[in-house]
Amino acid sequence: MTSLAVFPRARAASSSVASLAVSPLRIREETRADIDARDALLDAAMGPERFVKSSERLREGRAPARGLALVATLDGELAGTVRLWRVDAGGAPALMLGPLAVDERRRSLGVGGALIRAALRRARSRGHCAVILVGDAPYYERFGFSSAPTRDLVMPGPVDPARFLALELEPGALAGAAGRVTATGDMLAAPALRHAA
Ligand SMILES: CC(C)(COP(=O)(O)OP(=O)(O)OC[C@H]1O[C@@H](n2cnc3c(N)ncnc32)[C@H](O)[C@@H]1OP(=O)(O)O)[C@@H](O)C(=O)NCCC(=O)NCCS
């Protein structure tokens, strides 16, 4: 398994600066051993509402895109998580990003940004051409996401158009994309894994 060691930006809260100087942030693929800690992190960050989001309709019963379920660890503990999912975006193959969450005690250290950049780098190297998501534009714009490419796309549930964002990894990948976004990822076999977020 490939893992990447980076050092977060040094504009951390003062109480964290000393430990960041010696504890690298590691981004690696998620494993089964991460499931409990990841679920606890997502429950704390988002609560049960995470299962009623429109994005969840594209995740339930599916496996994340191969090699694109990532976790961040700090001091060996799970600090953040992101997954990407294969979708058809109105006729264009794409990935949907989410959920992205960082442990509340580890925020504003660059963990979320490192996860997104690593995910986009991996997605590009695996030949994916576009990423969509539903999230806060003021956060995701810094990575190049905007609402323009999703103008003619329809999620399987209500979304605020200002929060329906996309990034073309290949210029023009979403040109002409119009209509419903549908799941295309591998199906999960076990009913217990139905809620895949
Ligand atoms: C959003 C989230 C993943 C960011 O993680 P993080 O590790 O703190 O992110 P980074 O350290 O890379 O970036 C922090 C910066 O983003 C800003 N930021 C965080 N959430 C933001 C949001 N929703 N909108 C705008 N800016 C945001 C922070 O204020 C901080 O700003 P600064 O750089 O000026 O100090 C984290 O806050 C989180 O888990 N939130 C709850 C779950 C969630 O809402 N996930 C979906 C995001 S739409």
The ligand as a Gaussian input file, in Angstrom:
#p B3LYP/6-31G(d) Opt

LIG

0 1
 C      -14.423000      20.857000       6.228000
 C      -13.329000      20.107000       6.955000
 C      -13.154000      18.720000       6.351000
 C      -12.009000      20.882000       6.796000
 O      -10.953000      20.133000       7.370000
 P       -9.613000      20.853000       7.875000
 O       -8.597000      19.807000       8.079000
 O       -9.910000      21.748000       8.993000
 O       -9.275000      21.703000       6.564000
 P       -7.955000      22.512000       6.236000
 O       -7.064000      22.542000       7.440000
 O       -7.420000      21.993000       4.969000
 O       -8.519000      23.968000       5.943000
 C       -8.949000      24.752000       6.997000
 C       -9.461000      26.073000       6.456000
 O      -10.715000      25.830000       5.786000
 C      -11.719000      26.639000       6.379000
 N      -12.981000      25.926000       6.330000
 C      -13.333000      24.801000       6.951000
 N      -14.589000      24.462000       6.666000
 C      -15.044000      25.407000       5.815000
 C      -16.274000      25.620000       5.180000
 N      -17.305000      24.772000       5.343000
 N      -16.405000      26.693000       4.381000
 C      -15.375000      27.557000       4.221000
 N      -14.174000      27.417000       4.816000
 C      -14.012000      26.354000       5.594000
 C      -11.229000      26.850000       7.799000
 O      -11.815000      27.979000       8.371000
 C       -9.747000      27.045000       7.559000
 O       -9.534000      28.354000       7.058000
 P       -8.093000      29.063000       7.079000
 O       -7.233000      28.305000       6.128000
 O       -8.368000      30.443000       6.615000
 O       -7.629000      28.956000       8.486000
 C      -13.616000      19.998000       8.471000
 O      -13.909000      21.284000       8.966000
 C      -14.770000      19.072000       8.813000
 O      -14.565000      17.872000       8.983000
 N      -15.988000      19.632000       8.931000
 C      -17.172000      18.832000       9.285000
 C      -17.552000      17.904000       8.179000
 C      -17.922000      18.660000       6.928000
 O      -18.593000      19.666000       6.992000
 N      -17.491000      18.091000       5.796000
 C      -17.870000      18.579000       4.484000
 C      -17.218000      19.843000       4.104000
 S      -18.338000      20.842000       3.082000

